[in-house]
Amino acid sequence: MTHRIGVIRGDGTGPEVVREGLKVLDAVRDGFDVELIDFDLGADRYLRTGDVLPDEELDRLRGCDAIFLGAVGDPRVRPGILERDLLLKIRFGLDQWVNLRPVVRYPGVQTLVPSHTEEDVDLVVVRENSEGLYTGTGGFHRKGTPQEVAVQESINTRHGVERIVRYAFELAVSPGRRGKLTLVHKTNVLTFAGDLYQRVVDELAHAFPNVETDYVHVDAACIYLLDSPARFDVIVTDNMFGDIITDLGAMIQGGMGIAAGGNINPNGVSMFEPIGGTAPAETGKGTINPLAAIGAMEMLLRQLGETAAAERVDRGIGHATGRMKSMRAGEMGFNTTEVGDLVVEGATT
């Protein structure tokens, strides 16, 4: 079998961490082949041509089996252009309606909460990825005047909410999970959207009698993630709240250098990426931590059904974290290439 993997190396340190992810992919590949398809997308293309993501490039991405993304963002480009016209256009155009964020603490990783153990931090956030405040619905009235009004609307459809909640229930009963689903929202203030989410959870719970359900306000969830993260197994939440709490989740697993995520269409093309961004100050220094990108490669392999290869990557990451001094850029005790080599060593022995 040959998997067609689209590669967007992106900006800043993106190409450096993608290189290590592809190195690990080559080391763990067994019983399948890959065809890597490079895409010239990111700040350099935009500055060179004025294009961000032409429709024909989106069509080419649609022909891949999965997408591996480095990072997007550049101080030379006004904030929002690449994020909206590249990342969001891919997510919406390919209907990647699940944002999946595992929050796992690997062996040897030190975090800002020293009381946490590896067993405490083992959860996954299922974030709705195609609706909510990110649809861009809204506008200005009397812009630039003292009477200006800005409206940003949160769009939540029954179809969109039901499919993300069902995905989360199915994940909660999958191997390795503990059979608990927690809805995180703000139902006491967002009484329409929150009510829709809660009703869908309550209705679908009848089809999953072995799943324990729970509800936590988003502000309380931030407290629990720091105080008692073991109470969470699978969290399901909307687009904005998921964006916020997954960054907090990254900090309790060791920081952005080890946090990976997936934008998933269960029946289409999914995209996997490190969470930490382009880190322009670290570009070209060999100091950036590639583990988040390598973790994204592990997620990509699982989505393609290559579970054995994904398990090897997971083992390799644990091998590397047990030897690194820190997950922070420049403080790892190894350079970027050497960290990738550690993962390969652990994955292949």
C-alpha positions as CSV (number, residue, x, y, z in Angstrom):
1,M,0.0,0.0,0.0
2,T,1.2,3.5,-0.8
3,H,0.0,6.5,1.1
4,R,0.0,9.9,-0.5
5,I,1.1,12.4,2.1
6,G,1.0,16.1,1.3
7,V,3.8,18.1,3.0
8,I,3.5,21.8,3.9
9,R,6.8,22.7,5.5
10,G,5.6,26.2,6.2
11,D,7.4,29.1,7.8
12,G,10.0,29.7,10.5
13,T,11.1,26.5,12.2
14,G,8.4,24.5,10.3
15,P,10.8,23.0,7.7
16,E,13.2,22.0,10.5
17,V,10.6,20.0,12.5
18,V,9.0,18.6,9.4
19,R,12.4,17.2,8.4
20,E,12.6,15.3,11.7
21,G,9.0,14.0,11.4
22,L,9.8,12.7,7.9
23,K,13.0,11.1,9.2
24,V,11.0,9.2,11.8
25,L,8.4,8.2,9.3
26,D,11.1,6.7,7.1
27,A,12.5,4.8,10.1
28,V,9.2,3.2,11.3
29,R,7.8,2.5,7.8
30,D,7.2,-1.3,7.4
31,G,4.8,-2.9,5.1
32,F,3.7,0.2,3.4
33,D,5.1,2.9,1.1
34,V,4.6,6.7,1.1
35,E,4.6,9.2,-1.7
36,L,5.5,12.7,-0.4
37,I,3.9,15.6,-2.2
38,D,5.5,19.0,-1.3
39,F,3.3,22.1,-1.4
40,D,4.7,25.6,-1.7
41,L,2.4,27.2,0.8
42,G,3.2,29.8,3.5
43,A,4.7,33.3,3.9
44,D,7.3,33.0,1.2
45,R,4.7,32.1,-1.5
46,Y,2.4,34.9,-0.3
47,L,5.2,37.5,-0.3
48,R,6.4,36.3,-3.7
49,T,3.0,36.0,-5.5
50,G,0.3,37.5,-3.4
51,D,-1.4,34.1,-3.4
52,V,-2.1,32.2,-0.1
53,L,-4.0,29.1,-1.1
54,P,-5.3,29.0,-4.7
55,D,-8.3,26.8,-5.4
56,E,-6.2,24.5,-7.6
57,E,-3.8,23.9,-4.7
58,L,-6.7,23.0,-2.4
59,D,-7.9,20.5,-5.0
60,R,-4.4,18.9,-5.0
61,L,-4.5,18.7,-1.2
62,R,-7.9,17.0,-1.6
63,G,-6.2,14.2,-3.6
64,C,-3.8,13.3,-0.7
65,D,-4.5,10.6,1.9
66,A,-3.2,12.9,4.7
67,I,-1.4,16.2,5.2
68,F,1.7,16.9,7.3
69,L,2.0,20.6,8.3
70,G,5.0,22.2,9.8
71,A,3.9,25.7,11.0
72,V,2.4,28.8,9.4
73,G,3.1,32.4,10.4
74,D,5.7,35.0,9.7
75,P,6.4,38.5,11.1
76,R,6.6,39.9,7.6
77,V,2.9,39.1,7.0
78,R,0.1,40.9,8.8
79,P,-1.5,38.6,11.4
80,G,-4.6,36.8,10.3
81,I,-3.8,36.5,6.6
82,L,-2.1,33.1,6.6
83,E,-4.1,31.8,9.5
84,R,-7.4,32.7,7.8
85,D,-6.7,32.1,4.1
86,L,-4.5,29.0,4.5
87,L,-5.2,27.1,7.7
88,L,-8.9,27.9,8.0
89,K,-9.5,27.5,4.3
90,I,-7.9,24.0,4.4
91,R,-10.0,23.1,7.5
92,F,-13.3,24.3,6.1
93,G,-12.5,23.4,2.5
94,L,-11.7,19.8,3.4
95,D,-14.4,19.7,6.1
96,Q,-11.9,18.8,8.8
97,W,-14.6,19.1,11.5
98,V,-12.7,17.4,14.3
99,N,-9.8,19.0,16.0
100,L,-8.2,16.3,18.1
101,R,-5.7,17.1,20.8
102,P,-4.2,14.3,22.9
103,V,-2.8,15.6,26.2
104,V,-0.3,13.0,27.4
105,R,2.7,13.4,29.8
106,Y,5.6,11.3,28.6
107,P,8.3,9.8,30.9
108,G,10.8,12.3,32.3
109,V,8.9,15.4,31.2
110,Q,8.9,18.2,33.8
111,T,5.9,20.5,33.8
112,L,4.9,23.7,35.6
113,V,2.7,21.6,38.0
114,P,5.2,19.3,39.8
115,S,2.4,17.5,41.7
116,H,1.2,15.9,38.5
117,T,2.3,12.3,37.6
118,E,2.3,10.7,34.2
119,E,-0.9,8.8,35.2
120,D,-2.6,12.1,36.0
121,V,-2.2,13.6,32.6
122,D,-3.8,11.3,30.0
123,L,-6.8,12.9,28.2
124,V,-7.9,14.0,24.8
125,V,-9.8,17.1,23.8
126,V,-12.3,16.8,20.9
127,R,-12.8,20.3,19.6
128,E,-15.5,21.2,17.1
129,N,-13.5,22.6,14.2
130,S,-15.9,24.0,11.6
131,E,-18.5,26.2,13.4
132,G,-18.8,28.5,16.4
133,L,-17.0,31.9,16.3
134,Y,-14.6,30.7,13.6
135,T,-17.1,30.9,10.8
136,G,-16.3,34.6,10.4
137,T,-20.0,35.5,10.6
138,G,-20.6,39.1,11.7
139,G,-19.5,42.6,10.7
140,F,-19.1,46.2,11.5
141,H,-21.6,49.1,11.7
142,R,-20.3,52.6,11.5
143,K,-16.7,51.4,11.6
144,G,-14.1,54.0,12.6
145,T,-16.6,56.3,14.4
146,P,-17.2,56.7,18.1
147,Q,-20.4,54.8,17.6
148,E,-18.8,51.7,16.0
149,V,-20.4,48.3,16.6
150,A,-18.5,45.0,16.0
151,V,-20.6,41.8,15.9
152,Q,-19.1,38.3,15.9
153,E,-21.6,35.5,15.8
154,S,-21.2,32.0,17.0
155,I,-22.9,29.5,14.6
156,N,-23.8,26.1,15.9
157,T,-25.9,23.7,13.9
158,R,-27.6,20.5,15.1
159,H,-25.7,18.6,12.4
160,G,-22.3,20.0,13.4
161,V,-22.9,19.5,17.2
162,E,-24.3,16.0,16.8
163,R,-21.4,14.7,14.7
164,I,-18.7,16.1,17.0
165,V,-20.4,14.8,20.1
166,R,-20.9,11.3,18.5
167,Y,-17.2,11.3,17.6
168,A,-16.3,12.0,21.2
169,F,-18.6,9.3,22.5
170,E,-17.1,6.7,20.1
171,L,-13.6,7.8,21.2
172,A,-14.5,7.3,24.8
173,V,-15.3,3.6,24.2
174,S,-12.2,3.0,22.1
175,P,-9.2,1.0,23.3
176,G,-7.0,2.9,25.7
177,R,-9.7,5.3,26.9
178,R,-11.6,5.1,30.2
179,G,-15.2,5.5,29.2
180,K,-15.8,9.0,30.4
181,L,-17.0,12.0,28.4
182,T,-17.0,15.6,29.8
183,L,-18.8,18.4,28.0
184,V,-17.0,21.7,28.5
185,H,-19.0,24.8,27.7
186,K,-20.6,27.9,29.4
187,T,-24.2,26.9,29.5
188,N,-25.2,29.4,32.2
189,V,-24.3,32.3,29.9
190,L,-24.3,30.9,26.4
191,T,-27.8,29.6,26.9
192,F,-28.6,28.8,23.3
193,A,-25.4,27.2,22.0
194,G,-24.7,25.6,25.4
195,D,-28.2,24.2,25.6
196,L,-27.9,22.6,22.1
197,Y,-24.6,20.9,23.1
198,Q,-26.0,19.7,26.4
199,R,-29.2,18.3,24.8
200,V,-27.2,16.4,22.2
201,V,-24.9,14.9,24.8
202,D,-28.0,13.8,26.9
203,E,-29.7,12.3,23.9
204,L,-26.7,10.4,22.5
205,A,-25.8,9.1,26.0
206,H,-28.6,6.6,25.6
207,A,-26.7,5.0,22.7
208,F,-23.5,4.7,24.8
209,P,-24.7,3.3,28.2
210,N,-21.1,2.4,29.2
211,V,-19.9,6.0,29.0
212,E,-20.1,8.1,32.1
213,T,-21.0,11.7,31.2
214,D,-20.1,14.9,33.0
215,Y,-20.4,18.7,32.5
216,V,-17.9,21.4,33.5
217,H,-18.0,25.1,32.8
218,V,-15.0,26.2,30.8
219,D,-13.6,28.4,33.5
220,A,-13.8,25.5,36.0
221,A,-12.2,23.2,33.5
222,C,-9.2,25.4,33.5
223,I,-8.9,25.0,37.2
224,Y,-9.4,21.2,37.1
225,L,-6.8,20.9,34.4
226,L,-4.3,22.3,36.8
227,D,-5.7,20.9,40.0
228,S,-6.9,17.4,39.1
229,P,-6.5,16.6,35.4
230,A,-7.1,12.9,36.1
231,R,-10.9,13.7,36.3
232,F,-10.8,14.1,32.5
233,D,-10.7,11.3,29.9
234,V,-12.4,12.7,26.7
235,I,-13.4,16.3,26.6
236,V,-15.8,17.6,24.0
237,T,-16.2,21.3,23.4
238,D,-16.8,24.0,20.9
239,N,-14.3,25.7,18.6
240,M,-13.4,28.7,20.8
241,F,-13.3,27.0,24.1
242,G,-11.3,24.1,22.6
243,D,-8.8,26.5,21.2
244,I,-8.1,27.9,24.7
245,I,-8.1,24.8,26.8
246,T,-5.9,22.9,24.5
247,D,-3.1,25.4,25.0
248,L,-3.5,25.0,28.7
249,G,-3.4,21.2,28.1
250,A,-0.1,21.6,26.3
251,M,1.4,23.3,29.4
252,I,0.4,20.4,31.7
253,Q,2.0,17.9,29.3
254,G,5.3,19.8,29.0
255,G,4.8,22.8,26.8
256,M,4.2,23.6,23.1
257,G,7.3,21.7,22.1
258,I,5.6,18.4,22.7
259,A,2.0,19.2,21.8
260,A,0.6,17.7,18.6
261,G,-2.8,18.0,17.0
262,G,-4.9,16.8,14.2
263,N,-7.6,18.4,12.0
264,I,-9.6,15.4,11.0
265,N,-12.2,14.5,8.5
266,P,-13.0,10.9,9.4
267,N,-14.1,10.2,5.8
268,G,-11.8,12.4,4.0
269,V,-8.4,14.1,4.1
270,S,-7.0,15.0,7.6
271,M,-4.1,17.4,8.5
272,F,-1.7,16.9,11.4
273,E,0.6,19.6,12.9
274,P,2.6,20.6,15.9
275,I,0.8,23.2,18.0
276,G,3.6,25.6,18.9
277,G,3.8,27.8,15.9
278,T,6.7,29.0,13.8
279,A,9.1,30.2,16.6
280,P,10.9,32.7,14.3
281,A,13.5,33.5,17.0
282,E,14.7,29.9,16.8
283,T,14.8,29.5,13.0
284,G,17.9,28.0,11.7
285,K,19.6,27.5,15.1
286,G,18.9,23.8,15.5
287,T,17.4,24.6,18.9
288,I,13.7,23.9,18.2
289,N,12.1,20.9,19.8
290,P,10.7,18.6,17.0
291,L,8.8,16.2,19.3
292,A,5.4,18.0,18.6
293,A,5.9,17.5,14.9
294,I,6.9,13.9,15.5
295,G,3.9,13.4,17.6
296,A,1.8,14.8,14.8
297,M,3.3,12.2,12.5
298,E,2.3,9.5,15.0
299,M,-1.3,10.8,14.8
300,L,-1.1,10.8,11.0
301,L,-0.1,7.2,11.0
302,R,-2.9,6.2,13.3
303,Q,-5.4,7.9,11.1
304,L,-4.1,6.0,8.1
305,G,-4.5,2.8,9.9
306,E,-0.8,2.2,10.4
307,T,-1.1,1.4,14.1
308,A,2.1,-0.6,14.4
309,A,4.2,2.2,13.0
310,A,2.4,4.7,15.2
311,E,3.2,2.6,18.3
312,R,6.9,2.6,17.3
313,V,6.8,6.4,17.1
314,D,5.2,6.6,20.5
315,R,7.9,4.4,21.9
316,G,10.5,6.5,20.3
317,I,9.1,9.7,21.8
318,G,9.2,8.2,25.3
319,H,12.8,7.1,24.7
320,A,13.7,10.7,23.8
321,T,11.9,12.5,26.6
322,G,13.5,10.2,29.2
323,R,16.9,11.5,28.1
324,M,16.2,15.2,27.4
325,K,16.9,17.9,30.0
326,S,13.9,20.0,29.0
327,M,11.2,20.4,26.4
328,R,12.1,24.0,25.9
329,A,13.9,25.2,22.8
330,G,17.6,25.6,23.4
331,E,17.4,23.8,26.7
332,M,16.9,20.2,25.6
333,G,20.5,19.0,26.0
334,F,20.4,18.0,22.3
335,N,19.9,19.9,19.1
336,T,16.9,19.4,16.8
337,T,18.5,16.7,14.7
338,E,19.8,14.8,17.7
339,V,16.3,14.7,19.2
340,G,15.0,13.2,16.0
341,D,17.8,10.7,16.2
342,L,16.8,9.8,19.7
343,V,13.3,9.1,18.6
344,V,14.5,6.9,15.7
345,E,16.8,5.0,18.2
346,G,13.9,4.3,20.5
347,A,11.5,3.4,17.7
348,T,13.7,0.9,16.0
349,T,15.3,-1.0,19.0
